[in-house]
Amino acid sequence: MKKLTALFIFIILFSCNSVQKYNRQRLTKLPPEKLKEDVDYAYRKLKQFHPKLNWYISEKDLTKKFDSLKMTITDSLSPVDFYFKIQPVVADIKEGHLAVRIPGKRYSSNEIKGMKNKKGLFGRLDYHVENERLYVSANKDSIENILPGTEILTINDVPVEIYMKKYRKLISSDGFNTTFYPYYLKDSFFNFYSAENGFLDSVKLETKYEDAIKTINLTRESKSDADKEKEKAQKKGSTEKRTNDYVAATDSYNRSFKYLDQDSTIAYIKVKSFSRTYSKRFYEETFKKIKAKKASYLVIDVRENYGGSLSEINDLYSYLAKDSFTLIKKPELTSKYSPLKTNYFRKTSPIGYVVKGIFYPFYFFRQAFIAKKGKDGKVYYKTKESKLTKPKEDSFAGKVYVLINGGSFSASSIIKNDERAILVGEETGGANDGTVAGFYSYQILPNSRLQLPIGMMLVEPNIDFTNTKKGVTPNVEILNSLDNVLEKKDIQLEYVKSEIEKDKLKI
């Protein structure tokens, strides 16, 4: 027991020292020559591991951008300032999964404990970005009586426009589509802001509602006993919560199912994220219900779904397919040794190192032999999703509509293009012809210590490519707007329901 106590104390002290060291390092200025070494290192590793680095930008143009970046580094910079220089260049590669990690401040266990007793500062409001302007779309707690539709003009006297331009340069979708940006910006704007400015207890906002400009002091409030009891209740598990993948932080479910009409002919499945958590049970139970009710129509909503597990997508698709199918082509790698460069021990505790160390030989041999060179000389990785899959026994035979928008990204862009479903909404943020993701090599730039995770698998849907270098285009384009959001009008879903009613009259 004494040894365990000593080990526990050591881990706490080591952790505190590590946090302090990191926070000093992220603000310590580095000389230009060291930062230029990091630029060269980043480009070298991208060429080594990324299987399609020049998909959307030529090697000549990309080399020129990295060389130009080095020329702009004439003064010493902190890792935080350096991030805002290097990430826009990485974003120009136009691979949505590829980004340098912003070096936000880290907090000690005591600081984190204190934060848990306080409510969010920005996260208690919902936002909408339109024409690079930031609006409040919902205020459930009536904080400072901020009305939906209020535009945020400045934050601590700094115009939001400046942040918008700055943060917009940090984001890239797959290819040349532009629909992804407003969705990702509304979700990540204050993540960037907090990483840059720290964990603030209050801010001054200048706002505009209709023609009235108002100054609001937004303050981080302490949680009441009622708030704490509610959180405890949210954390309690149940079969429903597990199956629908409940997220306590947002008090919502990743997956949900209902009927859109009284006679249960229109089934509706909403998937916010393909998390894979209990997904097999969810789809198995859901499609049994749909079959039992003999529903004729199915609406699958993947709007603002940033993707996730291909395995879950494959499973869902097996309930839609009429014939056996192969979801994706065999993923391509730059080398058969790429699977061994995935930082196996990353984010591992001291005890975890021991456990992982025991299983490392098994991991090593599996990864070493799973990638093989094809007849074309390219290296391919074996996955379940690149093999033939049979339709499920309870697969749906009726008419399928899929709702998509610019927030549909990565894996959520896979459900398409075989005429099984009618796509309604707007062009997806994820590319039509595939992306680079899968597993990652987590590179750390040697001097600034910035993290650069590099996807190593070229994942392509098993389709005839359009070569548009853009997102998945809907069969029926219906664009949303701030007015629709504020009036809570779901014009895309209403269109689908209207078309189904017309279709029913034909029968």
N, C-alpha and C positions, 0 to 999 in steps of 0.2 A: 504493500500500500504506500509506503514512504517513497519507493522508487517511482510509482505511478504519479504521485503528487509532485515529485521533483520534475518529472517529465512534463507534466501539465503546466507547471510554472515556467519551465524553460520555453515551451511552445508559445505561451502568452508573451513573455519578454521578447522572444525572437520576432513574434508577429508585430509587436509595438515598435520595435527598432526598425523592422522592415518598412512599416508604414511611414515613419519619420524620415528614413533614408530616401524612400521613393519621392515623398513630397518635396524634399530639398532638391533632389536631382531634377525633377520636372520643371523647376524654376531657375536652375543654375545655367547661366549662359555658356555656350560652347563656341570655340573659335571657328571661323568659316571653313578652315581646312578639314576639321573633324566632321562638320556637317556635310561637306562635299563627299567625304568618304562614305557617309551613310547613304547619300543619293546613289553613288556608284554601286554600293552593296545591294540596295533595294532593286535597282534595275537588273543587276546580275542574277539575283535570286528569282526575279520574275521570269527572266528568259530561261532559267534552269527548270522551273517547276510548272509554269503556266502552259497548258497544252495548246492554247489558241490565243496567244498574246496579241497578235496582229489581225484579229477578226474584224475590228472596226477602225483600226488606225494602222497605217503602214509602219514598218520598222524604221524607215527613214524619218518619218514625222515624229514617231515616239522618241527616237534617239535625240532628235533636235529639241524636243520639249525638255528632256532630262538635262541636256547640255545647257539650254537656256536657263533652267532652274539654278544650276550651279553658278551661272554668271550673275544671277540676282543676289546670291548670298555673299555679301561684302562685309557684313558686320556680324558680331557674335549674337547668337540667338538662344533662347531657352528652348527646350524640347516642345513646349506648348506653342511658341511662336513658329518653330520649325514645322510643326504639324500643319499649320495653316498655309505653309508654302508648298510642302510636298504632296499633301492629299489632293489638291486640285489637279496636279499632274497625273496622279494615279487615277483620278476620276475620269480623266480624258481617255483612258483606255476603254471606257464605256462598258465595263463589266460590273453589273450591280452588286455582285458578291465580293468584289475586290475593294478593300479600303484599308488605309492605315488607321489604327485605333487611336482615338483622341485621348491624350494622357490626362484624364480627369483626376482631381484630387482624391486621395484615399483617406479613409477615416479609421480611427482606432475602434476597438470593440466597445469602449465606453461611449464614444461619440455616436456610434451606430445605435447603441441602446437608447441614448437620449433622443435620437431622431425618431425612433419607433414610437415614442410617446407624443410626437407632434404630427399634425396633419400636413399634407402637402402644401406647397406654396403655389405652384402653377398647375399641378396635376389634378386639382379638384374642378377645373374647368375643361370643357371640350372646345376644340378649335377647328377652324376652317381656313384654308389658304386659297385665295382666288386673286389672279392678276398680281401675284407676289405681295399681297396685303394680308394681314393676319386679323381674323375675326374670332370672337367668342361665339360658338354655335350652341352651347348649352351651359347652364349654371344651376345644377340640381340643388345645391345647398344655398342658393341665393346669396352668394358671397358678395358683400359690399353692394348689393342690389345691381350687379352688372347684368344688363339685359342681353339676351341672345341677339346677335346682329351688331353688337358693339365692336368697333374696330380699335385695336391697340396701336396707338401712334408712336409712343416712345416708352422705353423702359429705363428708369433712372436717367432721364433726359437724353438718352441716346435714341435716335430715330430707328424704328423697327426696320425701315427700308435698308439701313446699313447692315443689320444682321441678316436680313433676307438675302442680300447680294453675297454676303460673306459665306453663309451656310449653303446657299444654292450651289456654289462652286465645289463644295465638298461631296456632293451627291451625284451618283450616276445611275441610270437605269441600264438595262441591257440594250446596247445599240443606240439607235437614233430616235426612239420614241420619247415623247416629252410628258406623257400623261402621268408618269410615276411621281414626278417632283412635288406637286401640291399635296398629295397624300402622305408622302414620306416626310415632307417639311412640317406638316401640321402635327405629326406624331413625334418628330425628333427635334423640333425647333428649340424647345426648352431643355432637352437633353444636351444639345450643343451649348446652349447658354449657361447651364449649370456646370458643365465640364470646364467651361472657360472662366466663369465667375465665381464658382464655388457654391456651397450650400448656404443660401441666404435666408435670413429670418424675416426679411421684409424688402419690398421694392415699391418704387413709385411709378405708377402707370399713368400716362396721359391717354385718354380714350375719347372716342367720338361715337355718339349714337345719334343717328339722323343728322341734325346740324349742330347738336350741342356737344361742346368739348368739355371734358371733365377730368380732374386729377383724382386718382384713387390710390390710397396707400394699402397695398396688399400685404397682410401679415400672416405669418405661419402660426396657427393656433395650436394650443395643447389639446390633446384628445380628452374628452370627458369620460367618465366611468361608463356611460351608455355606449360610447364609441368603442371602448375596449371590450365590453361584453358582446357587442355586435361582431367584432373581429374574431373573438373566441368561437362564437356560433358559426361564423363563416368557415373556420378552419376544421370544424367537425366533419368527418367524412361520412358519406352515405353511398349506396350503390348508384343512385342517380348522379351524384356529383362525380364519382369516378368514371362512370360510363360516358357522361357528357363532357368530361374533362373540365371540371369547375376551376376557375381562376379567382382566388380570394381577393387578389389585389384590385380587380375590376368588378368583383361581385357579378360575374357573368360566366357563361359556358363557351368553350371553344366550339362545341358541336351542339346543335339543337334540331329538333324535328317537330313538325306539326302539320295539320291540314289547313288549307286556305279556304275551304268551303264546308258547309254543313253536311253534305253527303259524302265527304272524304274521297272525292275523286281527284283532288289536286294535292299531292304531297309536297312538302317543302322542307328541304334540308339546308341549314346554314352552317358553314364551316369557316370559322375565323382564322384557324391555323391548323395545318396538318401536323399536329404534335405527336401523333401515333399513340399517345397514352389511352389505353383502353379502346382504341379505335375499332378493333376487330369485333368486340362485343357490341359497340354502338351500331355498326352497319349490319351486323347479323340480326340484332333485335329490330332495327328500324325497317329493314326490307322484308322481314317476316310480317310485320304489321301492315306494310304497304300491300303485300301480296294478299293478306287476309281480307283487307278492305276492298281489294280489286280496283285500286286507284288507276286511273287512265293517264294521268299527267304527273310529271315530277319536275319540280323547280329546284335546282342546286345553286346556292348563293355563295360564290367565292369572292365577292367584292371585298376589297381591303384585306385579302388573305395573302400574307407575304410569303407563303410557301411552307416548307418543312419537309416532312418525311415522304420520300418516293414510295416507300412500302405502303403507307396509308393510301396514297393516290392509286396504287396498283390494286389494292383491296377494294376501294370504292368503285373503280372502273370495272372490276370483275362482276359487280352487281348491275352494270349498265350494258355491258357488251352482249351482243347476240351470238357472236362466234368467238373462238379462241383468238387471243391477241398477244402482241408483244408491245409493251408500253414504250420502252426506249431502245435505242440501238446500244450496242456494247460500248460502255464508256471508254474514252481514249486517254492515255497518260503520256507523259514525255519520256518516261523510263520505267522499266519493270521493277526498279528499286524505289520508285516514288512512294509506294505504300509504307515503306520503312522510314519515311521522313515526316511522319505525322505527329511527332512530339508525344510519344506514348505516356510519359510521366508528367505531362503538363497539368497544372492545377491539382497536384497531388499532395495530400498531407503527409507528415512523416510516417504515420502508421500505414497510410495508403501506399507509400513507396515499398514497404515490406510486402504487402499483399500483391501489388502489381508486379513486383520483382519475381515472385513465385510463378506467376502466370506468363511472364515475358517470353520464355522459350516457345510456348505454344503460340503466342501472338506472332512472334518473329517468323516461325516456319509457315504459319498460315499466310501471312502477308507476303512472304518471299516467293510463294509459289502460286498465288492467286492471279497475278498479272502475267500475261504471256504475249509473245510477239505473234502477230497474225501473218498471213501470207503476203499481205501488202507491205510488210515491214514495220507497221505501226504496233504500238503496245496497247493491249486492251485489258480491262478489268472485269472479272465475272461478277454479275449481280443478279439477284432473283428477278428484278424488273426488266432485265434484258432477255429473259427466257419466256417461252410460250406459257400463257396463263389461260386456264379454262374459265368460262362464265360460271358464276355461282348458281346453285339450284334455285335460289329465290331471286334470280336476276330480274330486273324490271324490263318489261317488254313494251311499255307505252311510250308516249311522247316525252322527250326530255328538253328542258330549257336550262341554260346555264347563264347566270347573271355575272358579268365581269366588269371591272373598271381599271383605272390606272394603278390602283392599289393591289391588283391581282398580280402576284410576282412569283418568280421561281417555280416551284413545283405546282402552284396553282394555275400556271399557264399550260400545263400538260394536257388537261381535259379539253380536247378540241379536234377539229380538222378531219374527222372521219365521217362527218355528216350524221353522227349518232345524236348530236344535240344541236339545238338552235341557240346561238350565242347572242345575248342581248346586253347592251350597255356601251362601254367605250373600250378603246384599245388598251390592252393590258400593259403593265409596266415591265413584265417579264417578256423575253424575246420569244418569237414564234418558233424559231429554228433551234432553240437550245440555249444552254448556258454552261459556265464552268463553276463547279461547286464540289459536291460530294465530301470527301475528306480534305483536310487542310494541312499545310506545312506552316507552323506558326513561327515566322522569322522575327528576330529582334534586332533592330538596327544597332550596330555595336557601340556607338557613341551616345546618341540621343536616347537609346533604349526604347524607341517607339516600336510597337508591335505591328507586324505586317502579315496577317494570315493570307495565305495564297491557296486558292482552290486548285486541286490537282486533277480533277476528273472532268472531261468534256462530256456533258450529258445532253444527248439529242433525242427528241421524241421520234418515234418510229413512223415518220410521215414523209411525204414528198416536200422538200423545203421550198419556201417561197423566195428566199434570198433577198428579202426586202430590208433586212437588218433592222426590223422594227418589231413591235409587239403583235400579239394575236388580235386580229381585227374582228369585231362582232359581225354577225349576219345582219343585225338590226342595230344601228348606232343611235343611242339615246343619251345625251349628255346631261349631267346633273348641274345644279347651280346653288349658290348660297341661298337664294330665295326658297328653293325647294327644301333645302336642309332646315331652314328656320320654320317653314310651314309644315315640316315633317311629312312632306309629300314624297313617296317613293315612286317616282314616275316610271322607272324601269320595271319594277315589279307590277305596277298597275297596267303597264302595256302588256305584259305576259298574261295576266289574268283576263284582260280584255280579249286577247287573241284566243285564249282557251275557250272563253264563252262563245266566241264566233265559231270555233271548231266544233263545239258541242252541238250547235244548231245544224251542222252539216250531217251529223250522224242520224 
